[in-house]
Every structure is written in structure tokens, then in C-alpha cells.
Amino acid sequence: MGKKTETPIKEAFEPLPVESKNPATAVLLLSSPEEDILVKACEAVHSFAEKGDENKASLLGLGALKPLCQLITHNNKLVRRNAFMALGTVATNGDAPNALKKLNAIPSIIENMCLEEDIVVHEFATMCLASLSVDFACKNQIFESKGLPPLIQLLSSPDPDVKKNSLEIIFNLVQDFQSRQEVHKLGGIPPLLELLKSDFPVIQLLALNTLQIITIDKETQNIFREMQGFEKLMDILYNVDFTDLHAVTLQVVANCLSDSESVQLIQKGGGLSRLMEFILTPSMPQIQSSAVKCIARVAQNSENHELLHEQDVEKVLVELLSVADVSVKTYACQAVAAMSFQLASKDRFRDLGGIPAVVQMLSSESLVLKEAATQALSNLTHNNQLNALAVYEAGGHAFLVQQLHGSCQRTVANSAATLCCMAEQEIIRCSILSHGAIQALVELLKSTDTQVLVNAVMCLAVLVSDKGARAELQRTGGLHPLVNLLHSNHKEVLHNACLVVNICACDELAAVEMYKLGALDILQEISQSESRRNSFSKLAMISLLDSNLPVKYSLTGRLASTDIITSGFYDAGKAHPGQKILSLEELSTQAVNQQRPIIVINTATEKTTEEDKQKDEGQSETPTEKPWRMMHDVSLQILVKTARESILPLNDEQEQYATLARLVSEAMGGPVEMDKMHEFPWMLHLSRLKYQLQSNAVSIGLIKTGSYCQRALLFKCLADCIGMSCTLVRGEYNRAWNEVLLFNRNPSKNPLSSKPCGYIVDLMHQPGSLLEVNTPAAIQYQTI
């Protein structure tokens, strides 16, 4: 122990030196009212924090941040500076940002970044914000607290650390769109370009990375060009000492090459030639891929195609398709896709053997490369059948069908588009179908991606021109999702779906199934909508009706001469708007009701019926199942045979129609005087037949007392069976009639007339009479 001395007592204390080896004491002293103690305490905290992350974590645990955040706004300049040094150092710890967020320190930090403040404050304030700016919420608060203006000003600071920290913060901020736009508005482009001349590579790289982000914006690109940005980038690209900066420099160049003005500017400075050097000269893959990306970006503007074509860029790109680096091949494919909008380039790529090289990339494990390759093939084959054939010869169709099962929606859409172009050639179409394309496309009809739907349905439209493809589409359950697409509000999806429905409707079984699925109802709704109806929907509805004549007759009340009635046709009566027309099987299995009977046409022979019966029995799953089938109609077969034998030998067409009319009349009760129609018991006769058969369906051959409707239907049926031409029209109040076309029966009346004239065939009152349309006699026959 030392000697004890007494200290003279004075009225006030002398300044005391503060020394402590305990961080807790230093943190405690941060709350002192004495400025000298605060200065010393901040120094101690800073020195302690500089020694490592464990010390910074210890200070966080001791609650150092709160008093430090208070001290950075202190009136004493030295206290403020030392507090910033301590705060900035502690803030580099990973847990500090969360604590600083809770303390709402960002506004106070930004307030002290004005140019008048000490450079040391700038350094540690920006160091603190750099740590905070990696957090999304902090980035937003820095922006909302007007942090960008002082940060941009500090890019011109004489201190390199301030520049670096400010750049780092700005780089983190411009990842968000709102900050990206503000940088050029606040005059950030000139200081960023100036920093490209920095002696410090880390500053150059940060400036380039920031420019690479902000030049995505079109307006920023314009300012960049006005500030001679290209010239400064070219200085870097021509400097062999800056090889490590070339890759990111090229990425900035790529952003700014989307418009022709920029391309011309860089071309004037020899930029395109320099890009070709980077591509062709063996170098780092990253530099080469960035150079190819520039070319791809130039090619995206059609105004630049001729310039690139003159430089024989197609040859360069084909060579790049065989390099090992995936990113180089990816950008090369993107450039091929862009250049392929020009016909000359499409042919050039094929002549150089580029198509097989692109096809090989479809087997790559890289999803990005496969997407680029499918886009290239889609553009190469669009309106170019020679290229489509080249893809087929390279085995591309098999790979493309596989890609339809992929997870990347762009790749799937591109593959469908390419297959659509290829399938226009029959030999390729057959091969595509053999690889299971229909099944894959059926799955795509359920996609939620619009472009996938557009391309998949269009591809389907080409493939189903093949009858086997239509059968497979129905067999694999494709008609249901296809009909669902008729609800789409997307114009192209709807048009393409209508096109496929139109093509598939030529198959009767498919047409019937689509009708059951509600296709006709949807198409009728579309026809009533001004915004959705189109020529494709109209064609689809017509085709659907033409392949389902019972429905067509019920809905429209008219069958044209080209609508040929065959076995299985039935007249279910006039349908009301919105009424669902049931199938013949459904109608026949209903309980007998009071409504008019369904008149059925069955011209099948007994042999055919027996074969169908055996087939049905063979397909029955259990012995108790009894498949429904139409009643055999011997009487109708006799009428068809009689008509064929008695009418076809006649040479006069008028006499043929008259004879057929008399045959129909005799089969259905003979002539009836017009004023005695009310006494004609046709309704009673039909009712008796229904109850005798215990069925609502009555074969037409069983009807011996028929009125206008039944006779007109029989006339149409017999005429179609023996190859004569006539229409079938339903009128009001149980009226129906047939119209035939005949050339003028009195040439002397108008010898110059060569046009046929329409006649209504009288089947009721004076059977065989032909009544010229629109005459009083014809009108009287058609109406009550």
C-alpha cells in the first residue's frame, strides 16, 4: 500500500481522468452530463468495438446503442463525432440493425450527413446506414427520410471511405423501383460516372453495379447517353488493366442497347467491333457471356437487325452454340431468337447448321437454357417450313413434346408454338402425334398461364386436322377442358378454342359429346355478346349444329339440303330458348308423358341392328345390363326401297319430287282437304302409338296418319336416302314443309333465266303439287 496523502479541499473538483477497463462502465458513462466524460466514453466504446464481433455483441447486450443514438444529435461537435464512430462500428454487427430499427435511429443519422458536417461523421454515419440498408424495412425508411439526396452529394466527398459507403447504400436502395427512379432525378448519374475513374477498384465496381441496376429504366438510359456514359464505358472496355471490370461493364452496356440511337452511338465509337472481339477472343466465360448478352439486346430491336446481319453475326452466334459455358449458350440462343424475326437470318441460321445445335440444348439440365432454346426454335420455325423440317430432321419434335410436361411456363408455351408451326406438314404432324402430343396438350388446357393456353390450343387446332388425333382428344378426356375454355375472356384463347371446336365438330360423336358438355349453350351466349362474339365462334356453332342435326332442327327449325338425315335422327320438337335438348336415349327412357311424341328415324337394316346388339352384349359389364337401342323400323326400310325403285328411274326431276310426295302422302293417310284438316285424327293416332309402345319415341315407319310435320320429315328422310335434294323447315302450329330447287319449268316464259326457282312440296292436300315460294298458294300451305 502506498503512503496516504491528504488532498486539499477546494470549492470545486478539478477535471478527473476517466479510465476504465470494464465496457459496462464505459456504457454507463455514455449517460454522463459531462461532455468531456462523454467524449472519453465514446472513444472507449469505439476502441472496444473495433477489436472484434464479440466485443460488438457485448456492447449490444449492455445497451450501448440507445445512448449512442441520443449522442449523435449532441450539440458538442466532438461528442457527436465520437458517438458516430462508436455507433458506426457497433452497427456492423449482424444483430445491430434490428436494434437500431426499434430505436428509430435512421432519421437522426441522415440529419448529420449534410456537407457541413465533419468527414469522420460522414464516414461512420454512412457505415451505419450501409449496415442498415440491407434490410428491406430500413431501406424503405432511408428513402422515406429523404436519405438519397445527401447520399448522392456524398458521392463527391474527398474521402474514399465515404464514397464507398454511400455507394453501397445507394446500390442497396436501387434494388427497389422507387429509389431506382429517384437517382437520375436527383442528378445521380454524373457522380456515378465520375467514380468510374476512381483509383480504388472496389469503388469502380460498386459504381458499375449501381449503374447496371438503374439503367434498366428507360429514362435513365436517355440521361446516361446524354452524359457520354457510353464513352466512359468504352474507356474501361479498352483498358486491359480493368479486365476484372469488363463483365459488369458489359452488363451496363447491355441495358442501354435496347434502342437504335444507342446502338448507332456505340457503333460510331467502335463498340460493336469491340463486342465481337470479346465474343471471339478466348477470355473469361463471364465476360464472353456479357458480350453475347449485349448482342442479344441489340438484336431485340428490329431496326438493328440489318446492321448485325451485315456483320455476319449469325455465324458468330452459331459458333457460340457449341461452347461449354451455359450462360454463353443461353444468351446466344436469345440472340438467335431475336435475329430470327428477319427472314434472311432465319435462312442463314439453317444454312450454317445452327438448328441442330439449338435442338441439342433441349436436353440441357439448365431450365434457363431450355427456355432460350425453345424461344429460338419458335421464332426460327414461325412461317418457315424449311426450318420446321430441319427441326424435325434433328429430332426436335420428340424433345419438344417432352418439354410440354415441363415446369417452366415459358418453355412450355414456346414448345407448343414450335410444334404448331411444325405440325402444318403432314409427315411431321404424324410423328408429333406418335410421341403423345395430344395427351400432353390436354393437360395444358387446364393451365392458368394465358400464353400457354394460347399456344397449346393453337397447336391442338393444327393437330386435330388428323382424324386419329380427334379421336384421341375425345378418348383422353380433352373435350371437357376444351369446352371450358369457351368461357375465357381472353380473346386469343377464346378464338383458338372456338377453332378447335369447329374442327372437332366434323366428327358426330365428338359433336354430341361437346353438346352434352354445354358447348352450344356457351356459343349461343357468346353470339349474344358484342365484345366476345367473333367469326370463329360463329363457325364453331354452325359446325356443332351441322354435326348434330336433331339439335340443329330443334333449335333453328331448319335443315338445309346439305344436312343429310341418317339413322339416329330424331325430332324432339321446337326447343325453347335456353332449353337443353336431351339425347334420344335420355328421351326414350323417360316415363310416357302427355307431350307430343319424339319421331325417330332408323334406316339401319336388321343385320346391322343384330350386329350392334351382339356388340353391345359383348361390351356389357354384367349380365343384367341392357344397353338401350333404337327400335327396328321395317316399314321405313320398305319405303326407302320403294322410293329408290320407283323414283330414281324417272328422268324428269319435277316428276321425281311429285312421285315421292305422293308416296309420302299415301304412307301417312293420303290427301286431306284443307277445310277438313280439323277432322284428320293424326294427334289421336300418335297418342295411341305412344301408349301401345309405352314409349315417348315413335319410329316414323309406324305412323300411318301423319300431318305436316311428320310428312315433311319423312319426305326429307326418303329424299336424303335416295340422293335427292330438299330442305326441311318447321313453321308455327305444327306446320312443316320441304323446299326444293328446280330450274324454270316454263322456259318460254323467261328463256334468259338460268337460275333455279324454289318450290314448296305439297304433301297434304294435293300431294305432288309444287308451289312456287312466296306465292299465295305456298304461303297458305305454310300457315294456318
Buried (B, 14 or more C-beta within 10 A) or exposed (E): EEEEEEEEEEEEEEEEEBEEEEBBBBBBBBEBEEEBBBBBBBBBBBBBBBEEEEBBBBBBEBBBBBBBBBBBBBEBEBBBBBBBBBBBBBBBBEEBBBBBBEBEBBBBBBBBBEEEBBBBBBBBBBBBBBBBBBBEEBBBBBBEBEBBBBBBBBBBBEBBBBBBBBBBBBBBBBEBEEBBBBBBEEEBBBBBBBBBEBEEEEBBBBBBBBBBBBBBBEEBBBBBBEBEBBBBBBEBBEEEEBEEBBBBBBBBBBBBBBBBEBBEBBBEBEBBEBBBEBBEEEBBBBBBBBBBBBBBBBBBBEEBBEBBBEBEBBEBBBBBBEBEBBBBBBBBBBBBBBBBBBEEBBBBBBEBEBBBBBBBBBEBEBEBBBBBBBBBBBBBBBEBEEBBBBBBEBBBBBBBBBBBEBEBBBBBBBBBBBBBBBBBBEEBBBBBBEBBBBBBBBBBBEBEBBBBBBBBBBBBBBBBBBEEBBBBBBEBEBBBBBBBBBBBEBEBBBBBBBBBBBBBBBBBEBBBBBBBBBBBBBBBBBEEEEEBBBEBBBBBBBBBBBBBBBBBBBBBBBBBBEBBBBBBBBBBBBBEEEEEBBBBEEBBEEEEEEEBBBBBBBBBEEEEBEEBEEEBEEEEEEEEEEEEBBBBBBBBBEBBEBBBEBBEEBEEBBEBBBBBBBBBBEBBBEBBEEEEBEEBEBEEBBBEBBEEBEBBBBBBBBBEBBBBBBBBBBBBBBBBBBEBBBBBBBBEEBBBBBBBBBEBEEEEEEEEEEEEBBBBBBBBBBBBBBBEBEEEBBEEBBEE
